[in-house]
């Protein structure tokens, strides 16, 4: 299923897109089963992030953002270790 945002007719709206009910329903049924699409926030809520991008030709398109940064490992500052 593709998403095609449209350029709005108001300057303060950056992009808008519609979702066809039957396609979106099917997509969401599959997406709910794919843990790789969902990002958990610090409150335990899960989000599906969609980026609005612009092609080289200037056409807007939407893409699910699957980026998941690696957790940062905190290292304690241990001043007792000689170097």
C-alpha positions in Angstrom: 0.0 0.0 0.0 1.4 3.4 -0.9 0.7 6.7 0.6 0.7 9.8 -1.7 0.4 13.1 0.2 -0.9 16.0 -1.6 0.4 19.6 -1.5 -2.2 21.6 0.3 -3.7 24.8 -0.8 -2.8 26.6 2.5 0.8 27.7 3.2 0.6 26.7 6.9 -0.3 23.1 6.0 2.8 21.3 4.9 1.2 18.1 3.6 -2.1 16.2 3.7 -3.0 12.6 2.7 -6.0 10.5 2.7 -6.4 6.9 3.7 -8.7 4.5 1.9 -10.6 2.6 4.5 -10.4 -0.9 3.1 -6.7 -0.6 2.3 -5.8 1.1 5.6 -7.8 -1.5 7.6 -5.9 -4.4 5.9 -2.6 -2.6 6.4 -3.2 -2.0 10.1 -4.1 -5.6 10.7 -0.7 -6.6 9.3 1.1 -3.7 10.9 -0.2 -4.6 14.4 1.6 -8.0 14.1 4.9 -6.4 13.0 6.7 -5.3 16.1 9.5 -3.8 14.0 7.2 -1.0 12.8 6.3 0.2 16.3 8.4 2.4 18.6 7.9 2.4 22.4 8.1 5.7 24.2 9.2 6.3 27.8 5.6 5.9 28.9 5.1 2.5 27.4 3.0 3.8 24.4 3.7 2.4 21.0 3.9 4.6 17.9 4.0 4.1 14.1 5.9 7.0 12.6 5.3 8.1 9.1 7.7 10.6 7.3 6.6 12.9 4.5 9.4 13.0 2.0 10.1 14.8 -1.2 11.5 13.0 -4.3 14.2 14.5 -6.5 11.4 15.4 -8.9 9.6 17.4 -6.2 6.8 14.8 -5.6 5.8 14.3 -2.0 5.5 10.7 -0.7 5.0 9.1 2.7 7.1 6.3 4.1 7.0 4.4 7.4 10.0 5.4 9.5 11.5 2.1 10.7 14.6 3.6 12.2 15.3 2.3 15.6 18.5 3.7 17.3 20.6 1.4 19.3 20.3 2.1 23.0 23.1 4.2 24.5 25.2 2.4 27.0 26.1 4.6 30.0 29.7 4.3 31.1 30.5 5.3 34.7 33.4 7.7 35.1 35.8 5.7 37.2 38.7 7.8 38.3 40.3 5.0 40.2 41.6 3.3 37.1 45.1 4.4 36.2 45.9 4.9 32.5 
